[in-house]
């Protein structure tokens, strides 16, 4: 079985998690905070 490379580096993933945590209070749920950030990252 071939290992698949991660689509984003660990730095991008860490920054994404920080962004979600920083913006959770502005949204009604964690999922609603994740959606716009995920759209920006791709």
PEUR-V248649 format. One record per residue. N is the residue number from 1. RES is the residue in three letters. SS is DSSP state (H for helix, E for strand, - for the rest). D_FIRST is the distance of its C-alpha to the first C-alpha in whole Angstrom. Layout:
N RES SS D_FIRST
N RES SS D_FIRST
This chain:
1 UNK - 0
2 UNK - 4
3 UNK - 7
4 UNK - 9
5 UNK - 13
6 UNK - 16
7 UNK - 18
8 UNK - 21
9 UNK - 22
10 UNK H 23
11 UNK H 27
12 UNK H 26
13 UNK H 25
14 UNK H 28
15 UNK H 30
16 UNK H 29
17 UNK H 30
18 UNK H 33
19 UNK H 34
20 UNK H 33
21 UNK H 35
22 UNK H 38
23 UNK H 39
24 UNK H 38
25 UNK H 42
26 UNK H 42
27 UNK - 40
28 UNK - 41
29 UNK - 37
30 UNK H 34
31 UNK H 33
32 UNK H 35
33 UNK H 35
34 UNK H 31
35 UNK H 32
36 UNK H 34
37 UNK H 32
38 UNK H 29
39 UNK H 30
40 UNK H 32
41 UNK H 28
42 UNK - 26
